Amino acid sequence: MALIELQRYAEVLARRNDPAAVELAALIWRLYCSLKQLEQAPTADNPADGAPATIL
């Protein structure tokens, strides 16, 4: 649910005429993209495509 909120904030801020708001929207969008990648990343318990889990 938090990712949806970040996406909404980024979209709302990006539409403003204030350069600071647009810059904040870009920062929020990068955060959203990073968190989305982490959400989709394989875990040791559930490796993607049968790849072996590595223990660090």
HTML snippet that shows the backbone in 3Dmol.js (N, CA, C, O; Angstrom):
<script src="https://3Dmol.org/build/3Dmol-min.js"></script>
<div id="view" style="width:600px;height:400px;position:relative"></div>
<script>
const pdb = `
ATOM      1  N   MET A   1       0.818  -1.190   0.000  1.00  0.00           N
ATOM      2  CA  MET A   1       0.000   0.000   0.000  1.00  0.00           C
ATOM      3  C   MET A   1       0.866   1.259   0.000  1.00  0.00           C
ATOM      4  O   MET A   1       0.491   2.253  -0.622  1.00  0.00           O
ATOM      5  N   ALA A   2       2.004   1.243   0.675  1.00  0.00           N
ATOM      6  CA  ALA A   2       2.869   2.420   0.737  1.00  0.00           C
ATOM      7  C   ALA A   2       3.411   2.792  -0.646  1.00  0.00           C
ATOM      8  O   ALA A   2       3.592   3.972  -0.946  1.00  0.00           O
ATOM      9  N   LEU A   3       3.665   1.799  -1.477  1.00  0.00           N
ATOM     10  CA  LEU A   3       4.166   2.092  -2.820  1.00  0.00           C
ATOM     11  C   LEU A   3       3.126   2.839  -3.644  1.00  0.00           C
ATOM     12  O   LEU A   3       3.470   3.734  -4.417  1.00  0.00           O
ATOM     13  N   ILE A   4       1.884   2.485  -3.485  1.00  0.00           N
ATOM     14  CA  ILE A   4       0.812   3.179  -4.204  1.00  0.00           C
ATOM     15  C   ILE A   4       0.749   4.638  -3.766  1.00  0.00           C
ATOM     16  O   ILE A   4       0.553   5.531  -4.591  1.00  0.00           O
ATOM     17  N   GLU A   5       0.915   4.876  -2.480  1.00  0.00           N
ATOM     18  CA  GLU A   5       0.905   6.242  -1.962  1.00  0.00           C
ATOM     19  C   GLU A   5       2.088   7.044  -2.510  1.00  0.00           C
ATOM     20  O   GLU A   5       1.925   8.201  -2.897  1.00  0.00           O
ATOM     21  N   LEU A   6       3.262   6.442  -2.543  1.00  0.00           N
ATOM     22  CA  LEU A   6       4.426   7.136  -3.108  1.00  0.00           C
ATOM     23  C   LEU A   6       4.192   7.496  -4.571  1.00  0.00           C
ATOM     24  O   LEU A   6       4.522   8.600  -5.006  1.00  0.00           O
ATOM     25  N   GLN A   7       3.633   6.578  -5.313  1.00  0.00           N
ATOM     26  CA  GLN A   7       3.343   6.831  -6.722  1.00  0.00           C
ATOM     27  C   GLN A   7       2.355   7.983  -6.860  1.00  0.00           C
ATOM     28  O   GLN A   7       2.521   8.842  -7.726  1.00  0.00           O
ATOM     29  N   ARG A   8       1.338   8.006  -6.022  1.00  0.00           N
ATOM     30  CA  ARG A   8       0.332   9.074  -6.079  1.00  0.00           C
ATOM     31  C   ARG A   8       0.956  10.422  -5.738  1.00  0.00           C
ATOM     32  O   ARG A   8       0.694  11.412  -6.420  1.00  0.00           O
ATOM     33  N   TYR A   9       1.785  10.474  -4.684  1.00  0.00           N
ATOM     34  CA  TYR A   9       2.452  11.726  -4.317  1.00  0.00           C
ATOM     35  C   TYR A   9       3.328  12.234  -5.462  1.00  0.00           C
ATOM     36  O   TYR A   9       3.326  13.425  -5.773  1.00  0.00           O
ATOM     37  N   ALA A  10       4.065  11.336  -6.074  1.00  0.00           N
ATOM     38  CA  ALA A  10       4.944  11.729  -7.178  1.00  0.00           C
ATOM     39  C   ALA A  10       4.133  12.304  -8.327  1.00  0.00           C
ATOM     40  O   ALA A  10       4.521  13.316  -8.912  1.00  0.00           O
ATOM     41  N   GLU A  11       3.024  11.680  -8.654  1.00  0.00           N
ATOM     42  CA  GLU A  11       2.194  12.160  -9.760  1.00  0.00           C
ATOM     43  C   GLU A  11       1.595  13.527  -9.458  1.00  0.00           C
ATOM     44  O   GLU A  11       1.569  14.400 -10.325  1.00  0.00           O
ATOM     45  N   VAL A  12       1.118  13.712  -8.238  1.00  0.00           N
ATOM     46  CA  VAL A  12       0.512  14.992  -7.857  1.00  0.00           C
ATOM     47  C   VAL A  12       1.558  16.107  -7.879  1.00  0.00           C
ATOM     48  O   VAL A  12       1.310  17.182  -8.424  1.00  0.00           O
ATOM     49  N   LEU A  13       2.718  15.853  -7.292  1.00  0.00           N
ATOM     50  CA  LEU A  13       3.762  16.873  -7.242  1.00  0.00           C
ATOM     51  C   LEU A  13       4.314  17.208  -8.630  1.00  0.00           C
ATOM     52  O   LEU A  13       4.660  18.359  -8.898  1.00  0.00           O
ATOM     53  N   ALA A  14       4.396  16.224  -9.498  1.00  0.00           N
ATOM     54  CA  ALA A  14       4.945  16.437 -10.838  1.00  0.00           C
ATOM     55  C   ALA A  14       4.089  17.395 -11.656  1.00  0.00           C
ATOM     56  O   ALA A  14       4.592  18.034 -12.580  1.00  0.00           O
ATOM     57  N   ARG A  15       2.816  17.503 -11.334  1.00  0.00           N
ATOM     58  CA  ARG A  15       1.902  18.372 -12.093  1.00  0.00           C
ATOM     59  C   ARG A  15       1.934  19.827 -11.634  1.00  0.00           C
ATOM     60  O   ARG A  15       1.312  20.686 -12.259  1.00  0.00           O
ATOM     61  N   ARG A  16       2.636  20.105 -10.572  1.00  0.00           N
ATOM     62  CA  ARG A  16       2.674  21.476 -10.045  1.00  0.00           C
ATOM     63  C   ARG A  16       3.641  22.330 -10.849  1.00  0.00           C
ATOM     64  O   ARG A  16       4.546  21.812 -11.503  1.00  0.00           O
ATOM     65  N   ASN A  17       3.447  23.627 -10.796  1.00  0.00           N
ATOM     66  CA  ASN A  17       4.330  24.561 -11.494  1.00  0.00           C
ATOM     67  C   ASN A  17       5.558  24.935 -10.687  1.00  0.00           C
ATOM     68  O   ASN A  17       6.430  25.646 -11.185  1.00  0.00           O
ATOM     69  N   ASP A  18       5.641  24.479  -9.476  1.00  0.00           N
ATOM     70  CA  ASP A  18       6.746  24.804  -8.585  1.00  0.00           C
ATOM     71  C   ASP A  18       7.928  23.887  -8.865  1.00  0.00           C
ATOM     72  O   ASP A  18       7.799  22.668  -8.746  1.00  0.00           O
ATOM     73  N   PRO A  19       9.090  24.451  -9.240  1.00  0.00           N
ATOM     74  CA  PRO A  19      10.252  23.609  -9.526  1.00  0.00           C
ATOM     75  C   PRO A  19      10.659  22.720  -8.344  1.00  0.00           C
ATOM     76  O   PRO A  19      11.109  21.592  -8.546  1.00  0.00           O
ATOM     77  N   ALA A  20      10.505  23.214  -7.132  1.00  0.00           N
ATOM     78  CA  ALA A  20      10.852  22.402  -5.957  1.00  0.00           C
ATOM     79  C   ALA A  20       9.925  21.200  -5.842  1.00  0.00           C
ATOM     80  O   ALA A  20      10.358  20.113  -5.460  1.00  0.00           O
ATOM     81  N   ALA A  21       8.652  21.392  -6.171  1.00  0.00           N
ATOM     82  CA  ALA A  21       7.689  20.291  -6.123  1.00  0.00           C
ATOM     83  C   ALA A  21       8.030  19.241  -7.179  1.00  0.00           C
ATOM     84  O   ALA A  21       7.934  18.042  -6.922  1.00  0.00           O
ATOM     85  N   VAL A  22       8.424  19.690  -8.349  1.00  0.00           N
ATOM     86  CA  VAL A  22       8.793  18.769  -9.429  1.00  0.00           C
ATOM     87  C   VAL A  22      10.063  18.006  -9.048  1.00  0.00           C
ATOM     88  O   VAL A  22      10.179  16.811  -9.323  1.00  0.00           O
ATOM     89  N   GLU A  23      11.007  18.694  -8.420  1.00  0.00           N
ATOM     90  CA  GLU A  23      12.236  18.027  -7.972  1.00  0.00           C
ATOM     91  C   GLU A  23      11.923  16.979  -6.892  1.00  0.00           C
ATOM     92  O   GLU A  23      12.485  15.884  -6.895  1.00  0.00           O
ATOM     93  N   LEU A  24      11.029  17.328  -5.981  1.00  0.00           N
ATOM     94  CA  LEU A  24      10.619  16.373  -4.954  1.00  0.00           C
ATOM     95  C   LEU A  24       9.895  15.182  -5.586  1.00  0.00           C
ATOM     96  O   LEU A  24      10.071  14.042  -5.155  1.00  0.00           O
ATOM     97  N   ALA A  25       9.088  15.450  -6.599  1.00  0.00           N
ATOM     98  CA  ALA A  25       8.399  14.365  -7.306  1.00  0.00           C
ATOM     99  C   ALA A  25       9.398  13.397  -7.925  1.00  0.00           C
ATOM    100  O   ALA A  25       9.197  12.184  -7.885  1.00  0.00           O
ATOM    101  N   ALA A  26      10.466  13.927  -8.492  1.00  0.00           N
ATOM    102  CA  ALA A  26      11.493  13.071  -9.092  1.00  0.00           C
ATOM    103  C   ALA A  26      12.183  12.223  -8.030  1.00  0.00           C
ATOM    104  O   ALA A  26      12.459  11.044  -8.251  1.00  0.00           O
ATOM    105  N   LEU A  27      12.458  12.824  -6.887  1.00  0.00           N
ATOM    106  CA  LEU A  27      13.082  12.086  -5.790  1.00  0.00           C
ATOM    107  C   LEU A  27      12.164  10.977  -5.287  1.00  0.00           C
ATOM    108  O   LEU A  27      12.612   9.855  -5.050  1.00  0.00           O
ATOM    109  N   ILE A  28      10.890  11.288  -5.124  1.00  0.00           N
ATOM    110  CA  ILE A  28       9.913  10.293  -4.676  1.00  0.00           C
ATOM    111  C   ILE A  28       9.781   9.183  -5.709  1.00  0.00           C
ATOM    112  O   ILE A  28       9.655   8.012  -5.352  1.00  0.00           O
ATOM    113  N   TRP A  29       9.809   9.543  -6.980  1.00  0.00           N
ATOM    114  CA  TRP A  29       9.692   8.532  -8.042  1.00  0.00           C
ATOM    115  C   TRP A  29      10.884   7.576  -8.017  1.00  0.00           C
ATOM    116  O   TRP A  29      10.716   6.369  -8.196  1.00  0.00           O
ATOM    117  N   ARG A  30      12.088   8.111  -7.797  1.00  0.00           N
ATOM    118  CA  ARG A  30      13.266   7.235  -7.707  1.00  0.00           C
ATOM    119  C   ARG A  30      13.163   6.309  -6.496  1.00  0.00           C
ATOM    120  O   ARG A  30      13.526   5.135  -6.570  1.00  0.00           O
ATOM    121  N   LEU A  31      12.670   6.840  -5.394  1.00  0.00           N
ATOM    122  CA  LEU A  31      12.456   6.008  -4.206  1.00  0.00           C
ATOM    123  C   LEU A  31      11.436   4.918  -4.507  1.00  0.00           C
ATOM    124  O   LEU A  31      11.638   3.759  -4.145  1.00  0.00           O
ATOM    125  N   TYR A  32      10.349   5.284  -5.163  1.00  0.00           N
ATOM    126  CA  TYR A  32       9.314   4.315  -5.539  1.00  0.00           C
ATOM    127  C   TYR A  32       9.919   3.197  -6.400  1.00  0.00           C
ATOM    128  O   TYR A  32       9.684   2.016  -6.146  1.00  0.00           O
ATOM    129  N   CYS A  33      10.691   3.577  -7.406  1.00  0.00           N
ATOM    130  CA  CYS A  33      11.280   2.571  -8.303  1.00  0.00           C
ATOM    131  C   CYS A  33      12.236   1.644  -7.557  1.00  0.00           C
ATOM    132  O   CYS A  33      12.248   0.438  -7.801  1.00  0.00           O
ATOM    133  N   SER A  34      13.026   2.195  -6.661  1.00  0.00           N
ATOM    134  CA  SER A  34      13.957   1.376  -5.889  1.00  0.00           C
ATOM    135  C   SER A  34      13.219   0.397  -4.987  1.00  0.00           C
ATOM    136  O   SER A  34      13.577  -0.778  -4.909  1.00  0.00           O
ATOM    137  N   LEU A  35      12.195   0.884  -4.310  1.00  0.00           N
ATOM    138  CA  LEU A  35      11.424   0.015  -3.422  1.00  0.00           C
ATOM    139  C   LEU A  35      10.659  -1.048  -4.201  1.00  0.00           C
ATOM    140  O   LEU A  35      10.504  -2.176  -3.731  1.00  0.00           O
ATOM    141  N   LYS A  36      10.183  -0.694  -5.386  1.00  0.00           N
ATOM    142  CA  LYS A  36       9.469  -1.658  -6.228  1.00  0.00           C
ATOM    143  C   LYS A  36      10.409  -2.795  -6.637  1.00  0.00           C
ATOM    144  O   LYS A  36      10.012  -3.960  -6.653  1.00  0.00           O
ATOM    145  N   GLN A  37      11.662  -2.446  -6.968  1.00  0.00           N
ATOM    146  CA  GLN A  37      12.639  -3.478  -7.319  1.00  0.00           C
ATOM    147  C   GLN A  37      12.908  -4.393  -6.135  1.00  0.00           C
ATOM    148  O   GLN A  37      13.006  -5.609  -6.300  1.00  0.00           O
ATOM    149  N   LEU A  38      13.028  -3.822  -4.952  1.00  0.00           N
ATOM    150  CA  LEU A  38      13.261  -4.641  -3.763  1.00  0.00           C
ATOM    151  C   LEU A  38      12.078  -5.560  -3.496  1.00  0.00           C
ATOM    152  O   LEU A  38      12.252  -6.711  -3.097  1.00  0.00           O
ATOM    153  N   GLU A  39      10.889  -5.049  -3.715  1.00  0.00           N
ATOM    154  CA  GLU A  39       9.690  -5.859  -3.495  1.00  0.00           C
ATOM    155  C   GLU A  39       9.664  -7.071  -4.427  1.00  0.00           C
ATOM    156  O   GLU A  39       9.187  -8.141  -4.050  1.00  0.00           O
ATOM    157  N   GLN A  40      10.180  -6.896  -5.641  1.00  0.00           N
ATOM    158  CA  GLN A  40      10.142  -7.957  -6.641  1.00  0.00           C
ATOM    159  C   GLN A  40      11.392  -8.838  -6.620  1.00  0.00           C
ATOM    160  O   GLN A  40      11.450  -9.847  -7.323  1.00  0.00           O
ATOM    161  N   ALA A  41      12.376  -8.468  -5.830  1.00  0.00           N
ATOM    162  CA  ALA A  41      13.631  -9.213  -5.799  1.00  0.00           C
ATOM    163  C   ALA A  41      13.428 -10.589  -5.184  1.00  0.00           C
ATOM    164  O   ALA A  41      12.632 -10.753  -4.260  1.00  0.00           O
ATOM    165  N   PRO A  42      14.150 -11.573  -5.700  1.00  0.00           N
ATOM    166  CA  PRO A  42      14.060 -12.906  -5.105  1.00  0.00           C
ATOM    167  C   PRO A  42      14.663 -12.906  -3.702  1.00  0.00           C
ATOM    168  O   PRO A  42      15.544 -12.105  -3.388  1.00  0.00           O
ATOM    169  N   THR A  43      14.185 -13.796  -2.890  1.00  0.00           N
ATOM    170  CA  THR A  43      14.718 -13.940  -1.533  1.00  0.00           C
ATOM    171  C   THR A  43      15.396 -15.293  -1.410  1.00  0.00           C
ATOM    172  O   THR A  43      15.276 -16.136  -2.299  1.00  0.00           O
ATOM    173  N   ALA A  44      16.098 -15.499  -0.326  1.00  0.00           N
ATOM    174  CA  ALA A  44      16.767 -16.787  -0.114  1.00  0.00           C
ATOM    175  C   ALA A  44      15.744 -17.915  -0.007  1.00  0.00           C
ATOM    176  O   ALA A  44      16.024 -19.048  -0.397  1.00  0.00           O
ATOM    177  N   ASP A  45      14.569 -17.609   0.517  1.00  0.00           N
ATOM    178  CA  ASP A  45      13.515 -18.612   0.649  1.00  0.00           C
ATOM    179  C   ASP A  45      12.794 -18.891  -0.660  1.00  0.00           C
ATOM    180  O   ASP A  45      12.184 -19.947  -0.824  1.00  0.00           O
ATOM    181  N   ASN A  46      12.863 -17.937  -1.599  1.00  0.00           N
ATOM    182  CA  ASN A  46      12.130 -18.059  -2.842  1.00  0.00           C
ATOM    183  C   ASN A  46      12.981 -17.506  -3.986  1.00  0.00           C
ATOM    184  O   ASN A  46      12.672 -16.433  -4.502  1.00  0.00           O
ATOM    185  N   PRO A  47      14.040 -18.202  -4.396  1.00  0.00           N
ATOM    186  CA  PRO A  47      14.888 -17.714  -5.479  1.00  0.00           C
ATOM    187  C   PRO A  47      14.138 -17.714  -6.812  1.00  0.00           C
ATOM    188  O   PRO A  47      13.301 -18.581  -7.062  1.00  0.00           O
ATOM    189  N   ALA A  48      14.437 -16.759  -7.639  1.00  0.00           N
ATOM    190  CA  ALA A  48      13.774 -16.626  -8.944  1.00  0.00           C
ATOM    191  C   ALA A  48      14.331 -17.641  -9.930  1.00  0.00           C
ATOM    192  O   ALA A  48      15.529 -17.925  -9.929  1.00  0.00           O
ATOM    193  N   ASP A  49      13.472 -18.179 -10.760  1.00  0.00           N
ATOM    194  CA  ASP A  49      13.847 -19.067 -11.858  1.00  0.00           C
ATOM    195  C   ASP A  49      14.727 -20.240 -11.444  1.00  0.00           C
ATOM    196  O   ASP A  49      15.559 -20.694 -12.229  1.00  0.00           O
ATOM    197  N   GLY A  50      14.558 -20.723 -10.254  1.00  0.00           N
ATOM    198  CA  GLY A  50      15.306 -21.879  -9.808  1.00  0.00           C
ATOM    199  C   GLY A  50      16.776 -21.627  -9.563  1.00  0.00           C
ATOM    200  O   GLY A  50      17.558 -22.568  -9.423  1.00  0.00           O
ATOM    201  N   ALA A  51      17.157 -20.358  -9.510  1.00  0.00           N
ATOM    202  CA  ALA A  51      18.565 -20.031  -9.254  1.00  0.00           C
ATOM    203  C   ALA A  51      18.907 -20.449  -7.823  1.00  0.00           C
ATOM    204  O   ALA A  51      18.083 -20.311  -6.919  1.00  0.00           O
ATOM    205  N   PRO A  52      20.086 -20.944  -7.627  1.00  0.00           N
ATOM    206  CA  PRO A  52      20.458 -21.352  -6.258  1.00  0.00           C
ATOM    207  C   PRO A  52      20.573 -20.148  -5.334  1.00  0.00           C
ATOM    208  O   PRO A  52      21.076 -19.095  -5.725  1.00  0.00           O
ATOM    209  N   ALA A  53      20.114 -20.313  -4.134  1.00  0.00           N
ATOM    210  CA  ALA A  53      20.223 -19.258  -3.137  1.00  0.00           C
ATOM    211  C   ALA A  53      21.652 -19.193  -2.642  1.00  0.00           C
ATOM    212  O   ALA A  53      22.282 -20.220  -2.390  1.00  0.00           O
ATOM    213  N   THR A  54      22.151 -17.999  -2.507  1.00  0.00           N
ATOM    214  CA  THR A  54      23.516 -17.836  -2.002  1.00  0.00           C
ATOM    215  C   THR A  54      23.436 -17.332  -0.576  1.00  0.00           C
ATOM    216  O   THR A  54      22.597 -16.497  -0.238  1.00  0.00           O
ATOM    217  N   ILE A  55      24.299 -17.840   0.229  1.00  0.00           N
ATOM    218  CA  ILE A  55      24.360 -17.411   1.633  1.00  0.00           C
ATOM    219  C   ILE A  55      25.612 -16.565   1.785  1.00  0.00           C
ATOM    220  O   ILE A  55      26.722 -17.016   1.500  1.00  0.00           O
ATOM    221  N   LEU A  56      25.423 -15.354   2.231  1.00  0.00           N
ATOM    222  CA  LEU A  56      26.554 -14.440   2.390  1.00  0.00           C
ATOM    223  C   LEU A  56      27.089 -14.485   3.775  1.00  0.00           C
ATOM    224  O   LEU A  56      28.045 -13.778   4.091  1.00  0.00           O
TER     225      LEU A  56
END
`;
const viewer = $3Dmol.createViewer("view");
viewer.addModel(pdb, "pdb");
viewer.setStyle({}, {cartoon: {color: "spectrum"}});
viewer.zoomTo();
viewer.render();
</script>
